[in-house]
Amino acid sequence: MIIRNKQFLGFLCAIGISLLAIRPLFVQGYFPMHDDTQVARVIVMARALRQGQFPVRWVSDLGYGYGYPLYNYYGPLPYYIGGILNAFGVDSVIATKIMFGIGVILAPIFMYLLLGSVFGTTAGIVGSVLFSFAPYRAVDIYIRGAVGEYWAIAFMPLILWGIIETFRKSHMKGVLAGGIGLSAVILSHTILGYITTGLFTVGIFLFWIIEIVTRRMSKKILFLPFSIFFIGLGISAFFWIPAFAEMGLTGVGTMITHASTNFYDHFVCFGQLWNSPWGFGGSAPGCIDGMSFKLGKIQLVCAVTGIIMWVFQREKKKTERASVVIYIAITLFTISLFGVLRVSEAIWRIIPYASFIQYPWRLLSYTIVSMGICAAAGIKVIKKRGIRITVSILSILVCLWVNIKLFKPQYFYKRASGEFGTQEELRYRVSKVSDEYLPTGIIKPQIPTDIVHEPIDQSSTVHVRMIRNNDTFMQAEVVSQKNQSITIQKAYFPGWTIRVNGSIIKPSIATGLPSVILSEGTSIIEMKLSDTPVRMFANLISLASIVAVIWLYAYGGKTIS
């Protein structure tokens, strides 16, 4: 009981210190960021949920009012949280800030869960704090506004904890935790989900090779990593299967050809990892960037020292569980640092779809996780309790003194929450920031007055009475003065079905928009978005996986026989 109380107090301590990172979220007003679309995405998610759409794929207010399948491709998990809050009446800006804050706090929760169980309370607190206050996290939160990315980073320690718990005692809770962690990474950030899944796959094969060489291979050993892998992919299947299968239907592919996101222009120079000027600009070719890529001096010193101390210690207290964690961390640390530097370019060129990562410095996500683990390992091997406590306190204080000032936005501004949800804001400004999810062929408006206001335009020969119009269903009464073709101002995408007077009509498609022929007189036009066979199949896999997880948790037993 004393040990459990000590661990719980350590858990509260790690979370309490990390709350300092979200102080700016309590300031009245909002702040600028690179991806300045977060409030809008929360608003459109809330609207879709209120309309009964689930899983949410299509949003009608973005894409200049033509609509587009944003959450068919873009990690939806954080926005489900923000959207649910907003749907239940929480102010859109406050809901967005809560979404930000939850992602920040999840990181020390799962990092301490991992480190506290492996290295002990003191080491767990130090590793969690160093991880939570890594400069790259401040960049993600307050400069880039990369919500999905730092949410994904938060779940990475949960995957590792699941792996360790699984192999420690073949615990079913480890399998479930690891699988849920992997699915959460995939659902939070598409790109990091792709990288993490790839690393996990490579890790499984390396593990098998080691087991074969050491002649320890067994059916259980074969099964365990696969069970985590398939639970993770299964739960998130509703998202990643359609995202891959339907990628060519939108402009997502143009992301890798855009001048500002040419993958090979954004390697980090070695010196930038130690120190680079803090700024609120963007990434640029060469060694002079508008934002910093420094790892944090205290984090880097503690991590390297921890690696050295762990490798060269001669004590027999190195448990197999702790050794597995530290060697995974050292591997991640080495691979991620190598991957962000120019010397890795030849390797990147042979990796499938590497350009979709956009920026090699995204691998710093794995670097900061591994540095927290390595720092905790260093604390663990200090023999004398007094010295260990002193070093831990000094490490935390220096980390906070140096890095806490980075965890704030460039400035705040006051703006009424209602202004974030206006038609011009959503259908022009925000849409212009992120329009790569538009189906191909759509002509993009160049000025605010060109956005779509109504699905069907009135004219001298067409009178329209809109009966119902939401994200996935439109019904309108159209009175036509003659036989003519009319265009529906909704981006056409697989799953849309159009009916005229109850009969399904195959539309003609021009510039990404559907057109139908109407006879003279009154017609009822309906346009409904349903799931395609691919999406239905993916939904069923996710549903079956979730049911399996619930069953395994309730009836699967504590251990895997």
N, C-alpha and C positions, 0 to 999 in steps of 0.2 A: 504493500500500500504506500509506503514511504517513497519507493522508487517511482511508482505511478504518479504520485502527487508531485514529485520533483520534475518528472517529464511534462506533466500538465502545466506546471508553473513556467517551465522553459518554453513551452508552446505559446503560452500567453505573452511571455516576455518578447519572443521573436515577432509575434504579430503586433504587439504594442509599439515596439520600436519602428516597425515598418509603416505604422500609421502616419509617421512624420512625412512619408513620401506623398501623401494625399492631402496635405494641408491646403494647397492651393484650390482644391476642389470645393472647399467650404467658403471661398471668397465669392461674394456676389458678382454676377456677370459671367462672361464667357471669355475664351481666349483663342487666338489664331493658331493654326497648325497646318502642316503640309496637306494632309488629307482632310480638308475642312468640309467634310460631308457628313460628319457623325450624327449631328442632331437630325438632319434630313433622313438619314437611314433609319434612325429610331422611329421617326414619325411615320414613314411609309410602312415599316414593319408593323407598327401598332395598328394602322389602318387595315392592313391585310389580315391581321389576327382578328380584329373586330368583325370583319366580313366573313370570318369562318374559314379562311384559307389556311390549310396546314397539311404538309409542310409548306411554308411560304416559299414561292419561287418567283412569282411575277409581281411587279409593282407598277402601277399605271401612271403615277405622277412624275417619275423620273423618265429619262430618255426623251426629254423635251415634250412630254405629254403623250408620246406614242406608246410609252410603257416599254419595259424590258425585263428579262428574267434574271434580275440582279442576284437573288439568293439561290439561283440554280448553279451559280459559279462562285460566288463570293461567300467566304466563311460566315455562316449565319448565327453561330452560337452566341456571341456577345449581344447581338441585336435582338435575339429572342428575349434575353433578360431585359434590355432597355425597352423593347417594344411592349412586353407584357406590362411593365410598370406604367408606361405611357397609356396603354390601352385601359388600364384600371384607374386612370385619372391623374397620375403623377405628371407634373409639368415636364414638357419635352426636354428642356435644358437640364433640369434636375435629374430626370431619368437617365440622360446621357452621362452626367457626372457620376451617378451611382454605378452605371455600367463601367465607366473608367475605373472607379474605386474598387469595385469587386475584382476586376482583373489584376489590379495592383496587389490586393491583399491575398489573393489565391496563391501567389508566388511563394511567400514565406510559409504559408500553411503547408503546402505540399513539400517544400524544401525541408522544413523542420521535421515533417513526418518521415522523410527519408533519412536525414542526417541524425536526428535524435534517436531513431531506432538502431542505427548502425554504429555511430560514433559516440553517442551519449549526449546528455543535456547541454553541457557547456559548449562542446564542439558544434552541436546542432544550432545553438543560438548564433554563434559566430558565423558559421557558414551561411545561415539564412539571412543575416543582416548584410554580409558582404555581397551576397547575391542580389538582395532586394535593392541595394543602393549602388549597383554597378552603373557607371555613366551611360552605358548603352540603353539601359532601361529608361533613364531620364530622357534620352533622345527619342525613344519610341513613344513615351507617354506625352511629353509636353512640347516636342518639336515636330516629330513626324505625325503624331496622332494615329499611330499604327496600332489601333485597338486589337485587331485580330492577332497581330504578331505577339504582343506581350501577353495576351490571354493564352496563346499557344505555348509560349515559354513557361508560363506558370504551371502547365500540366506535365511538362517533361519530367520533373522529379517524381511525379506520381507513377509514370511508366516504369522508371527505375525501381521505385519502391515495390511496385507490383512484381517485377522480375525477381527481386531479391527475396521477397516473401514467398514467392512460388517455389524457388529452389531451396529455400532454407528448410521448410518443413512440408513442402508440396501443398501449401495452403491454397484452398480454393479462393479465399479472399484476395490473395495475391494475383491470381489469374484474372479475376474480375476487375480489380483495381487497375492492373496494367492495361487490360483491354479498354476499360472506360477512359483511362488517360490517353491512350492512343487515339481513340475516337474523338475525344475532346480537342486534341491537337489538330486533327483533320478538319473538324467542324469549325474551328476557330480561325484557321489561316490555311488557305488552299496550298500555298507554296511550301510553308513549313511542314504541312501534312505530307506533301509529296516527298520532301527531303527526309523527314523522320521515318516514314514508312520504308524508304529506300535503305536508310541506315539500319533499321531494325531487321530488314531482310538480309542484308550483308552480315549483320551480327549473328543471325541464326545459323547461316552457313559456316561462318568461322567457328562458332560454338560446336557444330557437328564435327568439323574437321578435328578440333581439339579432342572431342570425345572419342572419335575413331582412333586417333593416334595413341591416346592414353588407354584405349580399350575399355572405356567405362560406359559405352553406349548401351542404352536400355530403351524399351518402348516408352516408358514414362518420360525419359529425358527427351525423346523425340517429340512427344505429344505436347509437353508444357509450353515451349515457345510458340508452337503453332496455335495453341488454344488462345493465348494472348493476342496473337496476330489476327486470328479470324474473328474474335470478339470485337476488336477495334475496328476492323474493316466492315464487319457485319452491321454494327450499330450505325456507322456513318454511311452505309451504302446508299441510303436515300439521297445523299448529297453527291458523293464522289463519282458514282456510276453515271448519272446523267451529265455531270460536269465534263467527264471525259468523252462520253458518247456523243454529246451535242456541242462540243467545243467549236466545231467548224461552222456552226450556224450563226455565230455572232462575230463581233470584231475583237474578241479576246486575243486572237493571234497577233493582232497589230501591236500589242503591248511590247513584244520583243523586237519590233522593227522601229519603234519610236526613237527619235534621236536621243532623248534624255534617258532612255532605259536600255541602251546598248550594253549588254552584259559585260563585255570585255573592256569597257571604258571605266569600270567602277571597282577595280581592285584597290586595296588599301596599301599604302606604303608602310614599310616596317616601322619607321619612326612614329607614325601616327598612332600605333597601338600603345606606345608609352605616353606620348603627349601630343595632342593636336588642339588647336584653339577652339574654344567653345563658341558656337554660333547657331543661328536659327535659319540658315540657308540650307541648300540641298547638296547632294553628292555631285561631283564633277570629275572629269578625267584628270589624271595627275595626282599630285600630292597636296594640292591646296583646295580643300573642300569648304563648303559653307557650314557644315556641321562636323562634330567631333566623332572620331572613332576610337578614342582612348579607352583602354580597358579599366583604368583606375589603378593608380600606383600601389595603393595599399592592397587591393585585390590581387594584383599580379605578384607582388612580393610575397604575400601570404600563400598564394597558390603554389608558386615555384618552391618556396621553402617547405610547404607541406609535402610536395612530391618528393623532394630530396630526403626529408626526415622519414617519410614512410618507407621509401625504397631501402634506405640504409639502416633502419633500425633493426636490432638483433633480438628484440624481445619476442617471446613466443605468444604474445597476446594478439598477434595478427589473426583474427578470425577469418575463416574462408569467406564469410559474407562480406566483411569489411574489405577484404582484398579484392573481391569481385567488383565492388563499387568503385574503389579507387582506380583500379586498372581500366574500367570502363571510362571513368572520368579522364584519366591520362590520355586514353585513345581519342576521346572526343576533343580534348584540349589540343592535341597535336593535329588531328585532321582538320578541325575548324580553323585553327591559326594558319595552317598551310593553305587551306582553301580560299582565304581572303587575300592572299598575296599573289603578285603577278607570276611568281614561279610555278603556280599551279595551273596556269592557263592551258597547257597541253593536256592535262588530265581532264579539265572541264570540257574540252572540245570533243571528247569521246563519250561523255556521259549523256544519255538520251534526255532530250528536252531541257538541257541545262539552261538555255537562254530564257526559259519561262521563269526562272528564279529572279531575273531582272538585275539583281545586285549581289555579287559574291559576298559582300559584307553582311548579308543576312545570317551567315554562319556564325557571326558573333553571338547570336542567340545561344548556340551550343557552348561557345567559349565561356560565357558568364555563368552558365549552369555548372560546367566542369570546374571553374575556378572556385566556386562556392564549396563544392565537394572536396577539392584538394586542400583548401584552407582548413576545412573541418578536420580532415585527416591529420594535418599537422598539429592541430590543437590536441587531438586524441593521443598522440604519442608522447606528449610532454609528461614526464613521470611524476614530478612533484606537483601536488594539488595547488599549492600557493602560487607557484610560478605559472601554472596553467591558467588559473583565474586571473592573474595579473596581466598576462599576455592577451587573454581573451578580452578583458575590459579595455586595454589600450588599443587593441585592434578595432574594436567597435567604436570607441571614441574618435580615433583618428579617421576612420571611415566616414563617420557622420560629419565631423568637422570639415573634411575635404569635399565630400560629395553632396551633402544635403542641400547646399546652395544651388546645385544643378537641377534639383527637382522643383522647378517652377517654370511657368510659361514666360514668353517674352513680355507680354503685357496683358491686361484685362480690358474688356470693353463692355459697356452696358447696351443691351438690345432686348426689346420685348420678345418673349418666347413666341408670340404669335407671328412675328416676322420671319421666323425660321421655317414656317409652314405655309407661306403664301404661294400662290400659283407661280409667280415669277421666280421666287427663290428656288422652288423645287424643279420647275420645268425649264428653267434657263440657267441660272448661275450654278446650281449644284449639278445639273445634268451636263453642263459644259466641262465641269471638273472631271467627271468620270462617265464618259459615253461609250466606252469600249464594249459594253454589254448589249448595245443595240444590235438587233438582227441586221445582217448585211443588206446593203442597198438603200437604207434610209438616208434621205437628204437632211443634213443637220442644219437647223436654223442658225443664222448668223447674227440676228438681233432679237431682243426680247419679244417684240411684237409678232415674230414668226412662229412662236410656240403654238402647240395645239391647245385649243380652248374647249372644243366639243368634238365628239367622235365623228359626227356627220355634219358637214357645213350646210347652213341654210343658203338658198339662192332664189332667184326669181322663179325657178321652175321646181324647186324642192322645198317643202315645208316639213320640219322635223319636230316631233314631240317626244322628248326623251322620257321613257317610262322608268327605266332603271339603268344605272351605270356605275359599276364598281370595277375592281381590279380584274376580275375573271369572268364577268358577265355584263353584257349590254343588251338592252331591249328598247327599241325605238319604233314609233309609228311614223312612217314616212309617206307623205302625200306628194306624188310626182305628177307634174302637168303633162308628161309625155313619156314614151319609152326611152329610157336612158341609163347610162352607166354612172354609178355613184361610188366614190371612194370612201372607205371607212378609215378614219385616222387612228388606227391601232396597228402597231408593228406586228406583222404576221410571223408566227412562230409555230412549230409543230405542236399540236394539241388544240389549236383554235378550230372550232366548228361554227360555220355560219348557216343559219336557216332563214329562209324568206317564206313567210306565211306557212311555217311549219315544215317546209321541205328543205333538206340539206342541199346547199349550193356549193359547188366548187368554184371558188373565186379566181379571178385572174390577178396576178401579182405584178405590180410595177413599183419600182423604187422601194421595195419592202413593204408595201401597203396593199391590202386586198380591195378589189373592186367587184361589184355585182351589178347585174342588169335588172332594172326594175321596170315593170309594166306601168302604164298610165293608171293612176288611181292610188288607192291606199294600200300600203304594204306594212307588215310587221317584220322587222329585221331583228334577229337575235344573233349574238356572237358570244360563244362560251369557250372558256379554256379548261380543258381536261388533261389528265395525265396521259402521256403516251405509253405504249407498252414497256418501253425502257424504264420510265419513271415508276410505273406501277410495279414492275419486277423489283426495282431497287427499294421501293417502299415496303414490299413484302419481306425482303431480306432483312431490312432494319427492324421491322415489327417482330419477325421470328427471332432475331438476335436479342432484342430487348426481352421478349418472353423467356428465352433461354437463360438470360442473365438472372432474371427474377427467380426462375425455377431453381437454378444452380445455387443462388444465394439462400433460398428458403429450404431446399431439400437436397442439395448436392453434397452436404456434409462439409466438415471443416477441412478435410484433407483429401487429396487425390490418391486413390489407391493404385 
